[in-house]
Amino acid sequence: MTPDRKPTRTGSPTDRTLAEQVGARAARKLRARRSGTPGVWFGLGMMGLIGWSVVVPTLLGAALGLWLDQRYPGGRSWTLALLMAGLTLGCLNAWHWVSNEERAMHDELEDGDA
């Protein structure tokens, strides 16, 4: 490499110059300090949000099932069927929400490396 040429960047961390690596780390640290680290209450709030996203559809399914069993008695248990449907819907909802949050964190880390 000649002194007048700048090193080319291919995107691989091993191909970066030391200055680029240090710059990327410094920028990531500054961004983390500006945004602050989420506290304990934030974590508890997120766990609560995920929990409620499962509990609410489950309870709504059970309540609808109880109402249907009282109105239309028969050989099938609507309560059990709709309880399971609500639980499944709630778990899918929670999985989707956590997946979106993970993707957002991953994208933020990639943007910090660029």
Backbone as CSV, one residue per row, in Angstrom:
resi,resn,N_x,N_y,N_z,CA_x,CA_y,CA_z,C_x,C_y,C_z
1,MET,0.838,-1.168,0.000,0.000,0.000,0.000,0.888,1.238,0.000
2,THR,0.580,2.151,-0.862,1.383,3.371,-0.953,0.859,4.406,0.017
3,PRO,1.686,5.354,0.453,1.253,6.334,1.448,0.132,7.256,0.961
4,ASP,0.013,7.477,-0.353,-0.993,8.415,-0.830,-2.369,7.762,-1.011
5,ARG,-2.455,6.452,-0.917,-3.744,5.763,-1.078,-4.375,5.516,0.278
6,LYS,-5.680,5.720,0.333,-6.422,5.379,1.549,-6.768,3.904,1.492
7,PRO,-6.787,3.236,2.636,-7.180,1.823,2.621,-8.657,1.698,2.263
8,THR,-8.964,0.708,1.482,-10.361,0.470,1.115,-11.012,-0.358,2.200
9,ARG,-12.294,-0.128,2.364,-13.030,-0.830,3.412,-13.982,-1.811,2.757
10,THR,-13.857,-3.083,3.084,-14.706,-4.101,2.480,-15.877,-4.473,3.362
11,GLY,-15.925,-3.966,4.586,-17.042,-4.278,5.456,-16.714,-5.341,6.489
12,SER,-15.701,-6.108,6.262,-15.314,-7.139,7.217,-14.551,-6.495,8.358
13,PRO,-14.847,-6.867,9.609,-14.136,-6.268,10.739,-12.639,-6.508,10.693
14,THR,-12.201,-7.587,10.093,-10.766,-7.855,10.027,-10.080,-6.997,8.980
15,ASP,-10.833,-6.488,7.992,-10.250,-5.660,6.946,-10.215,-4.180,7.322
16,ARG,-10.838,-3.804,8.390,-10.857,-2.412,8.806,-9.515,-2.013,9.372
17,THR,-9.244,-0.735,9.258,-8.021,-0.242,9.878,-8.286,-0.070,11.369
18,LEU,-7.228,0.046,12.110,-7.345,0.221,13.549,-8.099,1.503,13.874
19,ALA,-7.843,2.563,13.124,-8.522,3.839,13.370,-10.027,3.697,13.154
20,GLU,-10.447,2.971,12.140,-11.874,2.778,11.891,-12.520,1.978,13.010
21,GLN,-11.838,0.956,13.493,-12.377,0.140,14.573,-12.518,0.961,15.852
22,VAL,-11.497,1.751,16.168,-11.545,2.583,17.369,-12.641,3.644,17.229
23,GLY,-12.758,4.232,16.050,-13.797,5.239,15.809,-15.197,4.663,15.966
24,ALA,-15.413,3.466,15.432,-16.724,2.829,15.531,-17.059,2.517,16.989
25,ARG,-16.075,2.038,17.746,-16.314,1.740,19.160,-16.607,3.007,19.949
26,ALA,-15.864,4.076,19.669,-16.077,5.330,20.381,-17.477,5.884,20.081
27,ALA,-17.879,5.817,18.827,-19.212,6.307,18.455,-20.298,5.487,19.138
28,ARG,-20.108,4.171,19.210,-21.083,3.302,19.866,-21.177,3.634,21.358
29,LYS,-20.037,3.877,22.004,-20.039,4.227,23.426,-20.725,5.566,23.668
30,LEU,-20.453,6.555,22.810,-21.103,7.856,22.964,-22.612,7.751,22.781
31,ARG,-23.050,6.958,21.806,-24.473,6.765,21.578,-25.121,6.082,22.783
32,ALA,-24.433,5.108,23.368,-24.959,4.407,24.541,-25.057,5.350,25.740
33,ARG,-24.086,6.230,25.900,-24.134,7.182,27.014,-25.262,8.189,26.841
34,ARG,-25.481,8.625,25.588,-26.555,9.590,25.336,-27.920,8.968,25.595
35,SER,-28.104,7.744,25.118,-29.412,7.110,25.276,-29.605,6.574,26.687
36,GLY,-28.551,6.323,27.401,-28.658,5.811,28.764,-29.026,4.334,28.767
37,THR,-28.681,3.688,29.847,-29.023,2.275,29.957,-30.390,2.149,30.599
38,PRO,-31.207,1.250,30.087,-32.520,1.072,30.701,-32.366,0.553,32.124
39,GLY,-33.174,1.080,33.015,-33.090,0.699,34.418,-33.892,-0.557,34.729
40,VAL,-33.942,-0.856,35.998,-34.661,-2.031,36.480,-36.150,-1.896,36.188
41,TRP,-36.683,-0.698,36.369,-38.112,-0.493,36.144,-38.485,-0.702,34.681
42,PHE,-37.572,-0.315,33.792,-37.821,-0.543,32.365,-37.916,-2.041,32.074
43,GLY,-36.988,-2.814,32.627,-37.003,-4.268,32.432,-38.255,-4.909,33.013
44,LEU,-38.641,-4.480,34.208,-39.864,-5.014,34.813,-41.090,-4.634,33.993
45,GLY,-41.078,-3.420,33.465,-42.189,-2.984,32.631,-42.297,-3.818,31.358
46,MET,-41.159,-4.141,30.761,-41.173,-4.961,29.551,-41.669,-6.379,29.855
47,MET,-41.227,-6.940,30.984,-41.715,-8.265,31.356,-43.219,-8.223,31.604
48,GLY,-43.678,-7.149,32.231,-45.104,-7.002,32.470,-45.885,-6.869,31.175
49,LEU,-45.333,-6.116,30.245,-45.998,-5.934,28.956,-46.124,-7.255,28.214
50,ILE,-45.060,-8.037,28.212,-45.098,-9.337,27.549,-46.070,-10.267,28.272
51,GLY,-46.057,-10.234,29.603,-46.979,-11.069,30.367,-48.431,-10.734,30.078
52,TRP,-48.741,-9.439,30.066,-50.115,-9.035,29.789,-50.524,-9.367,28.358
53,SER,-49.561,-9.344,27.434,-49.913,-9.679,26.043,-50.287,-11.159,25.910
54,VAL,-49.907,-11.975,26.877,-50.314,-13.382,26.883,-51.579,-13.572,27.726
55,VAL,-51.640,-12.908,28.866,-52.736,-13.111,29.812,-54.076,-12.601,29.273
56,VAL,-54.081,-11.427,28.668,-55.353,-10.821,28.238,-56.079,-11.688,27.212
57,PRO,-55.432,-12.131,26.110,-56.170,-12.992,25.176,-56.604,-14.324,25.800
58,THR,-55.790,-14.849,26.719,-56.146,-16.100,27.382,-57.415,-15.927,28.222
59,LEU,-57.463,-14.865,29.010,-58.642,-14.625,29.841,-59.873,-14.275,29.003
60,LEU,-59.681,-13.527,27.932,-60.810,-13.223,27.049,-61.361,-14.488,26.399
61,GLY,-60.477,-15.383,25.994,-60.917,-16.657,25.417,-61.667,-17.496,26.431
62,ALA,-61.166,-17.548,27.664,-61.855,-18.318,28.710,-63.224,-17.713,29.027
63,ALA,-63.293,-16.386,29.090,-64.571,-15.730,29.400,-65.587,-15.971,28.279
64,LEU,-65.147,-15.854,27.037,-66.044,-16.122,25.916,-66.487,-17.582,25.912
65,GLY,-65.565,-18.483,26.245,-65.906,-19.898,26.325,-66.922,-20.196,27.411
66,LEU,-66.760,-19.575,28.581,-67.745,-19.748,29.661,-69.121,-19.244,29.232
67,TRP,-69.143,-18.103,28.579,-70.413,-17.540,28.115,-71.072,-18.473,27.103
68,LEU,-70.275,-19.004,26.165,-70.842,-19.921,25.172,-71.322,-21.223,25.809
69,ASP,-70.581,-21.740,26.796,-70.994,-22.973,27.475,-72.307,-22.773,28.240
70,GLN,-72.515,-21.584,28.810,-73.770,-21.314,29.520,-74.936,-21.138,28.560
71,ARG,-74.687,-20.509,27.425,-75.753,-20.238,26.462,-76.106,-21.469,25.631
72,TYR,-75.079,-22.209,25.234,-75.285,-23.360,24.346,-74.634,-24.602,24.951
73,PRO,-75.240,-25.201,25.958,-74.639,-26.390,26.574,-74.615,-27.542,25.569
74,GLY,-73.580,-28.321,25.641,-73.450,-29.448,24.731,-72.306,-30.338,25.157
75,GLY,-71.912,-31.210,24.286,-70.850,-32.160,24.585,-69.454,-31.561,24.526
76,ARG,-69.336,-30.403,23.891,-68.006,-29.788,23.747,-67.807,-28.711,24.794
77,SER,-66.559,-28.542,25.193,-66.234,-27.488,26.152,-65.657,-26.299,25.387
78,TRP,-66.481,-25.276,25.208,-66.002,-24.064,24.555,-64.975,-23.353,25.418
79,THR,-65.122,-23.481,26.725,-64.186,-22.813,27.628,-62.768,-23.300,27.399
80,LEU,-62.586,-24.601,27.376,-61.251,-25.157,27.179,-60.703,-24.825,25.792
81,ALA,-61.540,-24.945,24.779,-61.083,-24.680,23.414,-60.667,-23.219,23.232
82,LEU,-61.490,-22.293,23.721,-61.174,-20.879,23.549,-60.068,-20.415,24.496
83,LEU,-59.925,-21.087,25.635,-58.799,-20.800,26.516,-57.495,-21.136,25.800
84,MET,-57.448,-22.281,25.159,-56.239,-22.676,24.413,-56.005,-21.761,23.209
85,ALA,-57.088,-21.372,22.530,-56.949,-20.459,21.394,-56.415,-19.105,21.867
86,GLY,-56.920,-18.600,22.988,-56.434,-17.331,23.529,-54.985,-17.422,23.966
87,LEU,-54.615,-18.537,24.584,-53.228,-18.731,24.995,-52.310,-18.773,23.784
88,THR,-52.722,-19.478,22.750,-51.910,-19.545,21.526,-51.765,-18.166,20.898
89,LEU,-52.858,-17.437,20.799,-52.821,-16.098,20.236,-51.931,-15.177,21.065
90,GLY,-52.028,-15.270,22.382,-51.191,-14.453,23.253,-49.716,-14.778,23.120
91,CYS,-49.387,-16.054,23.031,-47.981,-16.447,22.863,-47.436,-15.976,21.525
92,LEU,-48.239,-16.080,20.479,-47.810,-15.579,19.168,-47.606,-14.067,19.198
93,ASN,-48.496,-13.372,19.896,-48.373,-11.931,20.040,-47.081,-11.565,20.775
94,ALA,-46.794,-12.233,21.864,-45.577,-11.974,22.631,-44.337,-12.304,21.808
95,TRP,-44.367,-13.429,21.093,-43.230,-13.810,20.256,-42.976,-12.755,19.183
96,HIS,-44.042,-12.262,18.565,-43.905,-11.247,17.520,-43.304,-9.962,18.089
97,TRP,-43.765,-9.556,19.266,-43.280,-8.336,19.889,-41.797,-8.462,20.253
98,VAL,-41.419,-9.581,20.869,-40.020,-9.795,21.252,-39.134,-9.879,20.009
99,SER,-39.626,-10.515,18.965,-38.875,-10.615,17.717,-38.623,-9.232,17.121
100,ASN,-39.624,-8.366,17.140,-39.447,-7.002,16.623,-38.438,-6.221,17.454
101,GLU,-38.483,-6.369,18.769,-37.526,-5.682,19.635,-36.104,-6.182,19.391
102,GLU,-35.952,-7.494,19.229,-34.627,-8.059,18.962,-34.087,-7.557,17.628
103,ARG,-34.956,-7.500,16.622,-34.547,-7.008,15.305,-34.126,-5.540,15.388
104,ALA,-34.860,-4.739,16.171,-34.519,-3.328,16.328,-33.168,-3.168,17.020
105,MET,-32.903,-3.988,18.047,-31.606,-3.920,18.723,-30.485,-4.355,17.789
106,HIS,-30.734,-5.387,16.996,-29.731,-5.876,16.056,-29.430,-4.823,14.987
107,ASP,-30.475,-4.175,14.478,-30.284,-3.124,13.470,-29.528,-1.949,14.043
108,GLU,-29.804,-1.613,15.312,-29.100,-0.513,15.966,-27.616,-0.830,16.106
109,LEU,-27.285,-2.080,16.440,-25.884,-2.464,16.546,-25.204,-2.423,15.185
110,GLU,-25.901,-2.882,14.143,-25.311,-2.829,12.803,-25.094,-1.406,12.352
111,ASP,-26.043,-0.518,12.661,-25.874,0.883,12.293,-24.698,1.500,13.022
112,GLY,-24.460,1.054,14.235,-23.315,1.569,14.995,-21.991,1.111,14.441
113,ASP,-21.947,-0.034,13.759,-20.704,-0.538,13.192,-20.379,0.097,11.856
114,ALA,-21.384,0.652,11.191,-21.163,1.202,9.854,-20.375,2.481,9.887
